[in-house]
């Protein structure tokens, strides 16, 4: 199904993380601080914090840096104040793009995001302009060979997954965002390896791009990822590796 192509976009983002380690650690710290501030500093009782910590570990962020971010967020008033903001727009070829951000100053960030779109052949839209084409889902990527399809269906569906799409790379398990931790835990308990677990915006359908347009779209995505406030990018097209 078209939504399975979200696998390639998530993998592309992981490759970008590897190439920009210092910047991504800063973004991971910000996500941990926000999660700990809103839901407490114990990941056992704060699923959002647990996912943020997992993302930091996947980026090879040092343990003591993670712990400092948790303590800073759980400390409350002394923690940095960030606001979750989504920016929506269109890239080259009409590709729908959602940029999830944690913003300290909206009046500063908004024009900067608009400029990035403008300079790279895109257009920043209004809230809701592209959101209708995506589903907010928990997504777990299970590589081919990690288990059998029958076993994956048995474990994931019983834990709350609502869809499992297969492809050459493996399977994409989707579930309601609130059930992501439960699905993830079920896979771990069943010793089924997975490559990532995150809350994402999964496109209903994919936009086909020629090679030149896909490259232009990739440059826009890369420019957005460079911005300190941008946490994740979601789009409804496959983009080439950098």
C-alpha positions as CSV (number, residue, x, y, z in Angstrom):
1,X,0.0,0.0,0.0
2,X,1.1,3.6,-0.6
3,X,1.4,4.3,3.1
4,X,4.2,1.7,3.4
5,X,6.5,4.2,1.6
6,X,6.6,6.0,4.9
7,X,9.2,3.4,5.7
8,X,11.6,4.9,3.2
9,X,11.0,8.4,4.4
10,X,11.6,7.4,8.1
11,X,14.8,5.6,7.0
12,X,15.9,8.7,5.1
13,X,15.4,10.8,8.2
14,X,17.5,8.3,10.2
15,X,20.3,8.6,7.7
16,X,20.1,12.4,8.1
17,X,20.3,12.0,11.8
18,X,23.5,10.0,11.4
19,X,25.0,12.8,9.3
20,X,24.1,15.6,11.8
21,X,24.8,14.1,15.2
22,X,25.5,17.3,17.2
23,X,22.4,19.0,15.9
24,X,20.1,16.0,16.5
25,X,21.3,15.6,20.0
26,X,20.2,19.2,20.7
27,X,16.8,18.4,19.2
28,X,16.5,15.2,21.2
29,X,17.3,17.1,24.4
30,X,14.6,19.6,23.6
31,X,12.0,16.7,23.1
32,X,13.0,15.1,26.3
33,X,12.8,18.3,28.3
34,X,9.3,19.0,26.9
35,X,8.1,15.4,27.6
36,X,9.4,15.4,31.1
37,X,8.0,18.8,31.9
38,X,4.5,17.9,30.7
39,X,4.3,14.3,32.0
40,X,6.9,13.8,34.7
41,X,10.4,12.4,34.7
42,X,9.7,8.7,35.0
43,X,9.5,7.0,31.6
44,X,7.7,4.1,33.1
45,X,4.7,6.3,33.6
46,X,5.3,8.8,30.7
47,X,5.1,7.1,27.3
48,X,6.0,10.3,25.5
49,X,9.2,10.7,27.5
50,X,10.1,7.0,26.9
51,X,9.8,7.4,23.1
52,X,11.9,10.6,23.3
53,X,14.6,8.8,25.3
54,X,14.5,5.9,22.8
55,X,15.0,8.4,19.9
56,X,17.9,9.9,21.8
57,X,19.5,6.5,22.4
58,X,19.0,5.6,18.7
59,X,21.0,8.8,17.9
60,X,23.8,7.5,20.2
61,X,23.2,10.4,22.6
62,X,25.3,9.9,25.8
63,X,23.4,8.6,28.8
64,X,24.5,11.4,31.1
65,X,23.2,14.0,28.6
66,X,19.9,12.2,28.4
67,X,19.6,12.1,32.2
68,X,20.4,15.8,32.4
69,X,17.7,16.6,30.0
70,X,15.2,14.5,31.9
71,X,16.1,16.3,35.2
72,X,15.9,19.7,33.6
73,X,12.4,19.0,32.3
74,X,11.2,17.3,35.4
75,X,12.4,20.3,37.4
76,X,9.5,22.4,36.0
77,X,9.9,26.1,36.2
78,X,13.6,26.2,35.4
79,X,13.2,24.2,32.2
80,X,13.2,25.9,28.8
81,X,9.7,26.7,27.6
82,X,8.8,25.3,24.2
83,X,5.6,25.2,22.2
84,X,4.7,22.4,19.9
85,X,3.8,23.8,16.5
86,X,3.1,22.2,13.2
87,X,3.8,24.0,9.9
88,X,2.1,22.7,6.7
89,X,2.9,23.5,3.2
90,X,3.7,22.2,-0.3
91,X,7.0,21.4,-1.9
92,X,8.1,21.1,-5.6
93,X,5.6,18.9,-7.5
94,X,2.8,19.7,-5.1
95,X,4.3,17.4,-2.4
96,X,2.4,17.8,0.9
97,X,4.8,18.5,3.8
98,X,4.3,18.7,7.6
99,X,7.0,20.0,9.8
100,X,6.7,19.2,13.5
101,X,8.5,21.8,15.6
102,X,9.3,22.7,19.2
103,X,9.4,26.4,19.3
104,X,10.6,28.9,21.9
105,X,9.6,32.0,19.8
106,X,6.9,31.6,17.2
107,X,7.3,35.1,15.9
108,X,10.9,34.2,15.0
109,X,10.4,30.7,13.8
110,X,7.4,31.2,11.5
111,X,9.0,33.6,9.1
112,X,12.2,31.5,9.0
113,X,10.2,28.4,8.0
114,X,8.3,30.4,5.4
115,X,11.6,31.6,3.9
116,X,12.9,28.0,3.7
117,X,9.8,27.0,1.8
118,X,10.1,30.0,-0.5
119,X,13.8,29.6,-1.3
120,X,13.4,25.9,-2.1
121,X,10.4,26.0,-4.5
122,X,7.7,25.4,-2.0
123,X,4.9,27.3,-0.3
124,X,4.0,27.5,3.4
125,X,0.3,26.9,3.9
126,X,-2.2,27.6,6.6
127,X,-2.9,25.1,9.4
128,X,-5.0,22.2,8.0
129,X,-4.0,22.9,4.4
130,X,-2.3,19.4,4.0
131,X,-3.2,17.6,7.3
132,X,-6.3,16.1,5.8
133,X,-4.2,13.9,3.6
134,X,-2.4,12.2,6.6
135,X,-3.3,9.9,9.4
136,X,-1.8,10.4,12.8
137,X,-0.4,7.0,13.7
138,X,2.0,5.1,15.8
139,X,4.5,3.4,13.5
140,X,6.8,0.5,14.1
141,X,9.2,-0.7,11.4
142,X,10.0,-4.5,11.6
143,X,12.8,-5.6,9.2
144,X,12.4,-8.6,6.9
145,X,13.7,-11.7,8.6
146,X,12.9,-10.5,12.1
147,X,9.9,-12.8,12.4
148,X,7.2,-14.5,10.3
149,X,4.3,-12.6,9.0
150,X,1.9,-14.9,11.0
151,X,3.8,-14.3,14.2
152,X,3.9,-10.5,13.7
153,X,0.2,-10.4,13.0
154,X,-0.5,-12.4,16.1
155,X,1.6,-10.3,18.4
156,X,1.0,-6.8,17.0
157,X,-2.8,-7.1,16.5
158,X,-3.4,-8.5,20.0
159,X,-1.5,-5.4,21.4
160,X,-3.6,-2.9,19.5
161,X,-2.1,-2.5,16.1
162,X,-4.7,-1.7,13.4
163,X,-2.7,-2.4,10.2
164,X,0.4,-4.2,9.0
165,X,1.8,-3.4,5.6
166,X,4.5,-5.5,4.0
167,X,7.2,-4.7,1.5
168,X,10.7,-5.7,0.4
169,X,12.3,-4.1,3.5
170,X,9.9,-5.7,6.0
171,X,6.7,-4.6,7.6
172,X,5.2,-1.3,8.8
173,X,3.0,-1.7,11.8
174,X,0.6,1.1,12.5
175,X,-1.6,1.7,15.6
176,X,-3.3,4.5,17.4
177,X,-0.7,6.9,18.9
178,X,-1.8,6.1,22.4
179,X,-1.1,2.3,21.8
180,X,2.4,2.7,20.4
181,X,4.2,1.9,23.7
182,X,2.0,-1.1,24.2
183,X,2.7,-2.5,20.7
184,X,6.4,-1.8,21.1
185,X,6.5,-3.6,24.4
186,X,4.6,-6.6,23.0
187,X,7.2,-6.9,20.2
188,X,10.0,-6.6,22.6
189,X,8.5,-9.3,24.9
190,X,8.0,-11.6,21.9
191,X,11.7,-11.0,20.9
192,X,10.7,-9.5,17.6
193,X,13.4,-7.0,16.5
194,X,12.3,-3.6,15.1
195,X,14.2,-0.6,13.7
196,X,12.1,2.3,15.0
197,X,8.9,3.2,16.9
198,X,7.5,6.6,16.7
199,X,4.4,8.7,16.3
200,X,4.2,9.8,12.7
201,X,1.9,11.3,10.1
202,X,1.3,8.6,7.5
203,X,0.1,9.8,4.1
204,X,-3.1,8.4,2.6
205,X,-1.5,8.3,-0.8
206,X,1.8,9.1,-2.4
207,X,2.7,11.8,-5.0
208,X,4.8,10.5,-7.9
209,X,7.8,12.7,-8.8
210,X,10.3,12.6,-11.6
211,X,14.0,12.5,-10.6
212,X,14.6,16.2,-10.9
213,X,11.6,17.2,-8.9
214,X,12.4,14.6,-6.2
215,X,15.9,16.1,-5.9
216,X,14.4,19.6,-5.4
217,X,12.0,18.2,-2.8
218,X,14.9,16.5,-1.0
219,X,16.8,19.9,-0.8
220,X,13.7,21.5,0.8
221,X,13.4,18.7,3.3
222,X,17.2,18.9,4.1
223,X,16.9,22.7,4.6
224,X,13.9,22.2,7.0
225,X,15.8,19.5,8.9
226,X,18.7,22.0,9.4
227,X,16.5,24.4,11.3
228,X,17.0,24.0,15.1
229,X,13.3,24.1,15.9
230,X,12.2,21.3,13.4
231,X,11.8,17.9,15.0
232,X,10.3,15.8,12.3
233,X,9.3,16.1,8.6
234,X,6.5,14.1,7.1
235,X,5.6,14.1,3.4
236,X,3.6,12.2,0.8
237,X,6.4,11.4,-1.6
238,X,9.6,9.3,-1.6
239,X,12.8,11.4,-1.8
240,X,16.3,10.3,-2.8
241,X,19.0,9.7,-0.3
242,X,21.3,12.6,0.4
